Amino acid sequence: MNRKDSKISEGILFADQYQLTMAQLYFVMGIHEKKSQFDHFFRNYPDYGSHQAGYCINAGLQWAVEWMMDSRFGEKEIDYLREQTGQTGERVFRDDFLNWLSEYGNFEGVTMLAIPEGRVVHPNVPLTVIEGPLAMAQILESPLLNKLNYQTLIATKAARIKDTAHGQPLLEFGLRRGHDTGVNAGVRAALIGGADFSSNVGISHSLGYPPKGTHGHSMVQVFIAMGEGELGAFRAYAELYPDDCLLLVDTINTLGSGIPNAIVVFEELRRKGHEPLGIRLDSGDLAYLSIQAAAMLDKAGFPNTNIVLSNQIDELVVWQIITQIEEEASRFGVDPDHLIKRLVYGVGTNLITSKGAPALDGVYKLVAVNEGQDWVASLKLSESREKTHNPGSKRVWRLYDKRGKATADLLTLGEMNPADMDEITLHHALDHTKHRVLKREEISKAEPLLEKILDQGRLVYNFPSIENIRSQREKDMDCLDTGIKRIVNPHIYHVSLSQELWNLKQGLIDSVE
């Protein structure tokens, strides 16, 4: 395959084979147009091994919807499917099914409800609800999961780093270490999650953000090879970019030559009427070097230049750096609070790959089928109660306590509004032995989370800008208790079922067991 085939590989056939074979079975059975409802949700927060998430940030929705609206079975796709054969050489797909795909193989019959991007989300809560003809809703499973799971995973990682860094600037540097062109989706998700800019030029321009970067060690090495040394490299860079001068100082010896040479160049810039941006540290003990760099820059009269830290940065590393600075900076005459506010974090591999938790276990489950005028709830009963999803057509509410903090996400059936009830019984989503009761006076607000995105294939939602999505993320983060945002062993946020939904689920379980 070559890149000319990208329309085939990235269009409607960006799907798993079993989705297509199931769709054909539904067609043969005459149920392919039966209305069905699927929920997309994730089962567990990312667990990075040494630390865990206590929340996720929803992302990927706009790109998923745009893919749906552009994708359909055209002549080339049908020809490809017509050529497929099974073990005996017989064709896999029948002509009548392919003819149906030619005419109806698109997502124009799909209605979508979803929690908007940037919202804080939790396990077992429907992030996306798909209602539509069974065959096409089935075919949608894999591409939808692909586009939503990855961006949610990366947005979550970015949000954790941003929060741990006390809101300091965060630069995404992952292009060289990411998974092919998937890094473009990763950059978008990182921006939603809290990254301020990316070094990835193309996607930055596409999304309306200026790309950011410094220079590499190779530039300094070239000047050393030419006999002009590190200082010559810094001077050349400063001459070309006098108002954007940020120097990488650890090619030779960070404290012995890198920072002293940078200060020489900064002084020369200042005499010419320019102010330097700062330095970058890419190796060594970043906390210790930050303190020493700050002391040297302060003494030289550059107390506000940025110190960019890179090299295997993640939220745990940021936490360790800040903790060490708070404990040690004063010993070297450096104000720890001021230093922390000078730091900028360049995060590459650990963000774009979500190192430690490389996949979000988002799933897509059938929850209801339409029989006549009624929706009939559907349930997959698993040996693991954790994998037994919540059936039926549901609504999602976020309940806020009197402090304005989010206290629970509640899944309900039908048009039930928790704000209208004197008291609400909240059943644990997985453990049928646990429940609690909230009285009306304990709740300051009940917010519906699902919004209609597509109505019979027609876009009825105005996608917000990334800036507005980030603003929503910040509001949601402010509504989380500190313990839920904790880097290690976070508190567990409550996801609960209403009494009616709990009764439905238990009734279905009892009828199957």
GUDONU-239705 format. One line per 4 residues: number of its first residue (from 1); their letters; for each residue x, y, z of C-alpha. Coordinates in nm, 4 decimals, padded with zeros to 6 digits, m for minus. Each point is the difference from the previous one (the first is absolute). Last residue first. Example, Ala and Ser with C-alpha at 12.3 -4.5 7.8 and 13.67 -1.06 7.14 Angstrom:
BEGIN
2	sa	01.3670:m00.1060:00.7140; m00.1370:m00.3440:00.0660
***
This chain:
BEGIN
513	evsd	m02.8170:m01.5923:03.5884; m00.1682:00.1695:m00.2948; m00.3213:00.1221:00.1634; 00.1843:00.1003:00.3195
509	ilgq	00.2463:00.2158:m00.1950; m00.2840:00.1662:m00.1896; m00.1837:00.0765:00.3230; 00.3171:00.1296:00.1622
505	klnw	00.0565:00.2399:m00.2879; m00.3584:00.1227:m00.0056; m00.0130:00.0470:00.3779; 00.3288:00.1932:m00.0043
501	leqs	m00.1335:00.2178:m00.2790; m00.3151:00.0786:00.1969; 00.1897:00.0666:00.3259; 00.2374:00.2364:m00.1757
497	lsvh	00.3480:m00.1248:m00.0782; 00.3186:00.1534:00.1372; 00.3465:00.1163:m00.0986; 00.1754:00.1258:00.3135
493	yihp	00.3535:00.1351:m00.0335; 00.2677:m00.2169:00.1567; 00.2669:00.1900:00.1932; 00.3378:00.0102:m00.1686
489	nvir	00.2742:m00.2496:00.0847; 00.2925:00.1988:m00.1425; m00.0331:00.3189:m00.2058; m00.2871:00.1477:00.2013
485	kigt	m00.2722:00.1518:m00.2172; m00.2738:m00.1979:00.1768; 00.1379:00.1071:00.3380; m00.0193:00.3658:m00.0947
481	dlcd	m00.3759:m00.0195:m00.0464; m00.1026:00.0624:m00.3578; m00.1990:00.3121:m00.0883; 00.3127:00.1948:m00.0970
477	mdke	00.0801:m00.2744:m00.2499; m00.3420:00.0434:m00.1595; 00.0535:00.3735:m00.0388; 00.3472:m00.0521:m00.1452
473	rqsr	m00.1302:m00.2547:m00.2481; m00.2731:00.2403:m00.1095; 00.2616:00.2688:m00.0673; 00.2025:m00.2507:m00.1972
469	inei	m00.3002:m00.0760:m00.2193; m00.0515:00.3735:m00.0518; 00.3627:00.0378:m00.1100; m00.0303:m00.3080:m00.2199
465	spfn	m00.2834:00.1732:m00.1797; m00.3532:m00.1251:00.0545; m00.1792:m00.2464:m00.2297; m00.3453:00.1294:m00.0796
461	yvlr	m00.2438:m00.2877:00.0318; m00.2877:m00.1003:m00.2274; 00.1985:m00.1936:m00.2618; m00.2426:m00.2046:m00.2088
457	gqdl	00.0519:m00.3776:m00.0082; m00.3437:m00.0762:00.1389; 00.0568:00.2614:00.2717; 00.3696:00.0360:00.0775
453	ikel	00.1617:00.1702:00.3009; m00.2723:m00.0144:00.2658; 00.1440:00.0825:00.3411; 00.0662:m00.2371:00.2903
449	lpea	00.1128:00.1557:00.3285; m00.3212:00.0982:00.1782; 00.0869:00.2134:00.3057; m00.1612:m00.0503:00.3410
445	ksie	00.0856:00.2998:00.2190; 00.0406:00.1011:00.3643; m00.0686:m00.3456:00.1416; m00.0046:m00.0682:00.3761
441	erkl	m00.3403:00.1687:00.0430; m00.1522:m00.2526:m00.2394; 00.1016:m00.2942:00.2163; 00.2667:m00.2433:m00.1131
437	vrhk	m00.0258:m00.3696:00.0868; 00.2838:m00.2502:m00.0239; 00.0530:m00.3402:m00.1584; 00.2281:m00.3017:00.0212
433	thdl	m00.0911:m00.3703:m00.0159; m00.0543:00.0004:m00.3786; 00.3684:00.0766:m00.0592; 00.0573:00.1122:m00.3586
429	ahhl	m00.1819:00.3309:m00.0582; m00.0485:00.0651:00.3727; m00.3621:00.0919:00.0600; m00.1021:00.3598:00.0626
425	tied	m00.3367:00.0439:00.1688; m00.1283:00.3501:m00.0581; m00.1979:00.2139:00.2418; m00.2648:00.2676:m00.0345
421	mdap	00.0030:m00.0425:m00.3760; m00.0404:00.2712:m00.2633; 00.3733:00.0771:m00.0293; 00.0653:m00.3667:m00.0806
417	nmeg	m00.1857:00.0365:m00.3319; m00.1491:m00.3267:m00.1285; m00.0733:00.0170:m00.3711; 00.0708:m00.3604:m00.0873
413	ltll	00.2491:m00.2072:00.1957; 00.2731:00.1399:00.2233; 00.3777:m00.0013:00.0292; 00.1348:00.2214:00.2790
409	data	00.3451:00.1586:00.0054; 00.0932:00.0832:00.3575; 00.1333:00.2703:00.2353; 00.1096:00.2748:m00.2378
405	kgrk	00.0988:00.2949:00.2183; m00.2177:00.3105:00.0178; 00.0478:00.0184:00.3758; m00.3646:m00.0948:00.0521
401	dylr	00.0501:m00.3248:m00.1916; m00.0062:m00.0433:m00.3756; m00.1724:m00.2870:m00.1814; 00.1010:m00.0784:m00.3564
397	wvrk	m00.2797:m00.1636:m00.1958; 00.0125:m00.2580:m00.2782; m00.3080:m00.1212:m00.1843; m00.0654:m00.3583:m00.0947
393	sgpn	m00.1554:m00.2234:m00.2622; 00.0363:m00.3513:00.1335; 00.2716:m00.2176:00.1463; 00.2970:00.0707:00.2299
389	htke	00.3009:m00.2121:m00.0847; 00.1047:m00.3312:00.1496; 00.3775:00.0186:m00.0426; 00.0704:00.0989:00.3611
385	rses	m00.2239:m00.2856:00.1129; 00.2596:m00.2355:m00.1467; m00.1602:m00.3221:m00.1172; m00.1735:00.2163:m00.2585
381	lkls	m00.3663:00.0628:m00.0711; m00.0460:00.2082:m00.3143; m00.3257:00.1913:00.0443; m00.2697:00.1311:m00.2318
377	avwd	m00.2909:00.2282:00.0851; m00.3045:m00.0160:m00.2259; m00.1090:00.3333:m00.1477; m00.3668:00.0114:m00.0808
373	qgen	m00.2119:00.1068:m00.2963; 00.0554:m00.3144:m00.2038; 00.3059:m00.1688:00.1455; 00.2931:00.2421:00.0192
369	vavl	00.3294:m00.1326:00.1258; 00.1855:00.1044:00.3157; 00.3429:00.0041:00.1701; 00.2381:m00.1250:m00.2694
365	kyvg	00.3511:00.0657:00.1238; 00.2904:00.2069:m00.1238; 00.3139:m00.0165:00.2137; 00.2714:00.2360:00.1243
361	dlap	00.2911:m00.1726:00.1660; 00.2347:00.2964:m00.0436; 00.3331:m00.1021:m00.1471; 00.3697:00.0663:00.0601
357	agks	m00.0177:00.0222:00.3799; 00.3610:00.0096:00.1189; 00.1012:00.2589:m00.2576; m00.2926:00.1980:m00.1313
353	tiln	00.1658:m00.0279:m00.3422; m00.0178:00.3728:m00.0852; 00.0496:00.0992:00.3631; 00.2900:m00.2172:00.1157
349	tgvg	00.1800:00.0399:m00.3301; 00.0101:00.3789:m00.0136; m00.0625:00.2515:00.2758; 00.1673:00.3414:m00.0011
345	yvlr	m00.0780:00.1605:00.3346; 00.0413:00.3713:00.0671; 00.1310:00.1200:00.3353; 00.0116:00.3649:00.1007
341	kilh	m00.2908:m00.0275:00.2476; 00.1806:m00.2805:00.1839; 00.3024:00.2296:00.0321; m00.2048:00.2799:00.1566
337	dpdv	m00.1507:m00.2358:00.2560; 00.3391:m00.1506:00.0843; 00.1730:00.3359:00.0579; 00.3655:m00.0791:m00.0682
333	gfrs	00.2741:00.0733:00.2528; 00.1615:m00.3403:m00.0404; m00.1463:m00.1491:00.3189; m00.3338:00.1552:m00.0959
329	aeee	m00.0245:m00.2280:m00.3035; 00.0167:m00.3290:00.1942; m00.3424:m00.1057:00.1322; m00.2342:00.1820:m00.2374
325	iqti	00.2309:m00.0840:m00.2914; m00.0004:m00.3682:00.0949; m00.3807:m00.0102:00.0194; m00.0323:00.1788:m00.3343
321	iqwv	00.2329:m00.2457:m00.1713; m00.1690:m00.3036:00.1569; m00.3474:00.1197:m00.1043; 00.1234:00.0661:m00.3530
317	vled	00.1518:m00.3500:m00.0143; m00.3301:m00.1518:00.1140; m00.1980:00.2013:m00.2548; 00.2240:m00.0957:m00.2909
313	iqns	00.3333:00.1231:m00.1346; 00.2357:m00.2444:m00.1709; 00.2472:00.2682:m00.1135; m00.1112:00.3663:00.0030
309	lvin	00.0163:00.2988:00.2308; m00.0286:00.3566:m00.1248; 00.1379:00.2695:00.2294; m00.1564:00.3326:m00.0856
305	tnpf	00.1749:00.3307:00.0532; m00.1365:00.2043:00.2871; 00.3003:00.0502:00.2261; 00.2452:00.0961:m00.2765
301	gakd	00.2402:00.2341:00.1777; 00.3124:m00.2146:m00.0001; m00.0545:m00.1025:00.3624; m00.3550:m00.1084:m00.0823
297	lmaa	00.1200:m00.2030:m00.2990; 00.2606:m00.1812:00.2113; m00.2403:m00.0740:00.2863; m00.2741:m00.1050:m00.2412
293	aqis	00.2372:m00.2364:m00.1794; 00.1070:m00.1529:00.3317; m00.3616:m00.0572:00.1045; m00.0987:m00.1368:m00.3396
289	lyal	00.3062:m00.2264:00.0002; m00.1030:m00.1500:00.3320; m00.3573:m00.0626:m00.1174; 00.1046:m00.1264:m00.3424
285	dgsd	00.2535:m00.2500:00.1315; 00.1675:m00.0745:m00.3314; m00.1255:00.0553:m00.3512; m00.2063:00.2297:m00.2210
281	lrig	00.0289:00.3424:00.1620; m00.1252:00.2881:m00.2142; 00.0898:00.3665:00.0409; m00.1867:00.3289:m00.0047
277	lpeh	m00.2071:00.2424:m00.2050; 00.2758:00.2561:m00.0516; m00.0744:00.3738:00.0039; 00.1037:00.2243:m00.2882
273	gkrr	00.1290:00.3585:m00.0088; 00.3437:m00.0614:m00.1483; 00.1653:00.0148:00.3434; m00.2587:m00.2548:00.1098
269	leef	00.1038:m00.2394:m00.2733; 00.3659:00.0220:00.0999; m00.0932:m00.0716:00.3624; m00.2057:m00.2999:m00.1117
265	vvia	00.2939:m00.1274:m00.2051; 00.2351:00.0128:00.2985; m00.2712:m00.1558:00.2188; m00.0374:m00.2886:m00.2466
261	npig	00.3741:m00.0604:00.0138; m00.0112:m00.0170:00.3813; m00.3062:m00.2301:m00.0174; 00.1566:m00.2494:m00.2391
257	sglt	00.3620:00.0151:00.1154; 00.0570:m00.1389:00.3486; m00.3583:m00.0257:00.1216; m00.1413:m00.1920:m00.2943
253	nitd	00.3165:m00.1641:m00.1262; 00.0232:m00.0922:m00.3681; m00.3396:m00.0245:m00.1715; m00.1934:00.1096:00.3109
249	vlll	m00.0904:00.3630:m00.0741; m00.2854:m00.0043:m00.2496; m00.0573:00.3700:m00.0691; m00.3240:00.1953:m00.0284
245	cddp	00.0292:00.3112:m00.2154; m00.3320:00.1127:m00.1403; 00.0593:00.3748:m00.0169; 00.3511:m00.0211:m00.1461
241	ylea	m00.0754:m00.2921:m00.2339; 00.2704:00.0150:m00.2713; 00.2620:00.1729:00.2165; m00.0918:m00.2120:00.2996
237	yarf	00.0530:m00.3232:m00.1943; 00.3373:00.1137:m00.1295; 00.1083:00.1124:00.3466; m00.1057:m00.3291:00.1592
233	agle	00.1901:m00.2026:m00.2583; 00.3101:00.2143:00.0406; m00.0161:m00.0422:00.3763; m00.0209:m00.3771:m00.0389
229	gegm	00.3149:m00.0128:m00.2092; 00.1069:00.1761:m00.3154; 00.2392:m00.2717:m00.1174; m00.2207:m00.1289:m00.2831
225	aifv	m00.0561:m00.3249:00.1923; m00.1074:00.2026:00.3046; m00.2404:00.1953:m00.2194; m00.1555:m00.3215:m00.1304
221	qvms	m00.0226:m00.1459:00.3508; m00.1938:00.3053:00.1218; m00.2554:m00.0465:m00.2769; m00.0117:m00.3749:00.0649
217	hght	m00.1015:00.0556:00.3621; m00.3390:00.1152:m00.1199; m00.1702:00.3377:m00.0310; m00.3033:00.1585:00.1677
213	gkpp	m00.3609:m00.0774:m00.0808; m00.3515:00.1352:m00.0346; m00.2631:m00.0381:m00.2695; m00.2517:00.2856:m00.0253
209	ygls	m00.3525:m00.1254:00.0682; m00.2943:00.0081:m00.2411; m00.0860:m00.3700:m00.0091; 00.1338:m00.0502:m00.3514
205	hsig	00.3082:00.2093:00.0826; 00.0786:m00.2159:00.3020; m00.0743:m00.3139:m00.2043; 00.2702:00.0902:m00.2501
201	vnss	00.2704:00.1329:00.2307; 00.0177:m00.2648:00.2717; 00.1909:00.1813:00.2787; m00.3231:00.0288:00.1951
197	fdag	m00.1613:00.2763:00.2050; m00.1881:00.0658:00.3238; m00.0437:m00.3618:00.1053; m00.3001:m00.0260:00.2316
193	gila	m00.2230:m00.2928:m00.0864; m00.1531:00.1521:m00.3110; 00.3447:00.0874:m00.1341; 00.1177:m00.3543:00.0781
189	arvg	m00.3003:m00.1404:m00.1855; 00.0800:00.2024:m00.3106; 00.3647:m00.1025:00.0218; m00.0951:m00.3665:00.0383
185	anvg	m00.2275:00.0125:m00.3036; 00.2982:00.1251:m00.1965; 00.2227:m00.2603:00.1681; m00.2102:m00.2690:m00.1693
181	tdhg	00.2035:00.0899:m00.3080; 00.2585:m00.2631:00.0985; m00.0275:m00.1209:00.3591; 00.1866:00.2559:00.2075
177	rrlg	00.3691:00.0361:00.0786; 00.1126:00.2640:m00.2513; m00.3177:00.2079:00.0286; m00.0150:00.0061:00.3810
173	fell	00.1088:00.3513:00.1023; m00.3210:00.1416:00.1551; 00.0747:00.3206:00.1919; m00.1499:00.0715:00.3439
169	pqgh	m00.0044:00.3470:00.1530; m00.0476:00.0048:00.3799; m00.3439:m00.0890:00.1358; 00.1254:m00.1172:00.3376
165	atdk	00.2164:m00.2631:m00.1739; m00.2063:m00.2800:00.1557; m00.3120:00.1337:m00.1717; 00.1697:00.0260:m00.3380
161	iraa	00.1489:m00.3475:00.0286; m00.3342:m00.1527:00.0968; m00.1814:00.1883:m00.2756; 00.2510:m00.1165:m00.2602
157	ktai	m00.0428:m00.3634:00.1017; m00.3778:00.0286:m00.0165; 00.0096:00.1674:m00.3421; 00.2232:m00.2860:m00.1190
153	ltqy	m00.2401:m00.2757:00.1087; m00.3091:00.1858:m00.1179; 00.1656:00.0491:m00.3409; 00.0795:m00.3691:m00.0224
149	nlkn	m00.3415:m00.1312:00.1079; m00.2108:00.2275:m00.2198; 00.1432:m00.0578:m00.3473; 00.0661:m00.3709:00.0324
145	llps	m00.3252:m00.0680:00.1824; m00.1997:00.1681:m00.2751; 00.1966:m00.1795:m00.2700; m00.0624:m00.3381:00.1670
141	eliq	m00.3723:00.0273:00.0736; m00.1387:00.1777:m00.3072; m00.0656:m00.3235:m00.1913; m00.2467:m00.1000:00.2727
137	amal	m00.1958:00.3258:m00.0229; m00.0081:m00.0553:m00.3758; m00.1499:m00.3472:00.0313; m00.2388:00.0782:00.2876
133	pgei	m00.1607:00.3092:m00.1490; 00.0453:00.2910:00.2412; 00.0610:00.1204:00.3527; 00.3543:00.0653:00.1190
129	vtlp	00.0672:00.1221:00.3533; 00.3423:00.1468:00.0763; 00.1652:00.0616:00.3357; m00.2238:m00.2507:00.1757
125	vnph	00.1230:m00.0114:00.3623; 00.1599:m00.3303:00.0981; 00.3257:00.1673:00.1043; 00.0226:00.3797:00.0491
121	vvrg	m00.0009:00.3211:m00.2001; 00.1348:00.3537:00.0405; m00.1337:00.2055:m00.2894; 00.2402:00.1308:m00.2625
117	epia	m00.1947:m00.1421:m00.2899; m00.3748:m00.0121:00.0316; m00.1842:m00.2988:00.1521; m00.1712:m00.1660:m00.2903
113	lmtv	m00.3325:m00.0720:m00.1651; 00.0069:m00.1303:m00.3552; m00.2787:m00.0739:m00.2469; 00.0949:m00.2171:m00.2947
109	gefn	m00.2061:m00.0336:m00.3187; 00.2429:00.2007:m00.2131; 00.2866:m00.2206:00.1108; 00.0828:m00.1498:m00.3383
105	gyes	m00.0438:m00.3296:m00.1809; m00.3571:00.0513:m00.1194; 00.0237:m00.0200:m00.3780; 00.3303:m00.1729:m00.0627
101	lwnl	m00.0351:m00.1920:00.3264; m00.3312:m00.1437:m00.1212; 00.1605:m00.1048:m00.3264; 00.2806:m00.1616:00.1984
97	fddr	m00.2553:m00.1972:00.2017; m00.1783:m00.1151:m00.3152; 00.3295:m00.0894:m00.1615; 00.1108:m00.2264:00.2829
93	fvre	00.3143:00.0567:00.2061; 00.2520:m00.2683:00.0904; 00.0525:m00.1387:m00.3504; 00.0779:m00.3691:m00.0146
89	gtqg	00.3658:m00.1006:m00.0191; m00.0403:m00.2777:00.2524; 00.1580:00.1902:00.2910; m00.1812:00.3240:m00.0782
85	tqer	00.0164:00.2420:m00.2902; 00.0104:00.3781:m00.0258; m00.0262:00.1455:m00.3514; m00.3478:00.1441:00.0477
81	lydi	00.1208:00.1872:00.3080; 00.2608:00.1821:m00.2080; m00.2486:00.0808:m00.2733; m00.2428:00.1387:00.2585
77	ekeg	00.2682:00.2261:00.1468; 00.1019:00.1219:m00.3443; m00.3575:00.0760:m00.1031; m00.0897:00.1935:00.3119
73	frsd	m00.0955:m00.1100:00.3491; m00.0231:00.3125:00.2121; 00.2203:00.2180:00.2207; 00.0095:00.3815:00.0057
69	mmwe	m00.2693:00.0549:00.2651; 00.1384:m00.2753:00.2193; 00.3558:00.1358:m00.0218; m00.1223:00.3465:00.0974
65	vawq	m00.1823:m00.1539:00.2949; 00.3126:m00.1801:00.1210; 00.2159:00.3120:m00.0429; m00.2468:00.2049:00.2025
61	lgan	m00.0297:m00.2576:00.2778; 00.3684:m00.0659:00.0651; 00.0182:00.1030:00.3645; m00.1473:m00.0693:00.3444
57	icyg	00.2365:00.0708:00.2883; 00.0446:m00.2872:00.2455; m00.0167:m00.0225:00.3801; 00.1791:m00.1580:00.2951
53	aqhs	00.3146:m00.0883:m00.1932; 00.2577:m00.2391:00.1397; 00.3622:m00.0071:00.1133; 00.2997:m00.2336:m00.0016
49	gydp	m00.1652:m00.2319:m00.2515; m00.1480:00.2555:m00.2386; m00.3600:m00.1005:00.0673; m00.2379:00.1724:m00.2390
45	ynrf	m00.3554:00.0182:00.1398; m00.2116:m00.3100:m00.0363; m00.3048:m00.1246:m00.1916; m00.0297:00.2442:m00.2871
41	fhdf	m00.3254:00.0994:m00.1682; m00.1689:m00.0198:m00.3414; m00.3670:m00.0908:00.0158; m00.1890:m00.1660:m00.2859
37	qskk	m00.3653:00.0378:m00.0949; m00.1858:m00.1890:m00.2658; m00.2699:00.0686:m00.2549; m00.0562:m00.2985:m00.2267
33	ehig	00.1351:00.0789:m00.3455; 00.2247:m00.3059:m00.0245; m00.2665:m00.2295:00.1448; m00.0855:m00.1944:m00.3166
29	mvfy	00.1975:m00.3071:00.1043; 00.2170:00.0289:m00.3111; 00.0641:00.3656:00.0772; 00.0830:m00.0690:00.3657
25	lqam	00.2445:m00.2656:m00.1186; 00.1554:00.2505:m00.2409; 00.0488:00.2463:00.2845; 00.1632:m00.2723:00.2070
21	tlqy	00.2469:m00.0667:m00.2837; 00.0727:00.3707:m00.0282; 00.0630:00.0549:00.3715; 00.2072:m00.3189:00.0043
17	qdaf	00.2413:00.1454:m00.2508; 00.1036:00.2869:00.2242; m00.0458:00.3523:m00.1295; 00.1817:00.2734:m00.1894
13	lige	m00.1960:m00.1302:m00.2971; m00.2181:00.3144:00.0083; 00.3036:00.2193:m00.0686; 00.3579:m00.0257:00.1268
9	siks	00.1227:m00.3110:m00.1830; m00.2040:00.0497:m00.3164; 00.0575:00.3748:m00.0300; 00.3645:m00.0633:00.0936
5	dkrn	00.0524:m00.2156:m00.3088; 00.2135:00.2629:m00.1723; 00.2329:m00.0241:00.3002; 00.1207:m00.3355:m00.1198
1	m	m00.1177:m00.3539:00.0680
***
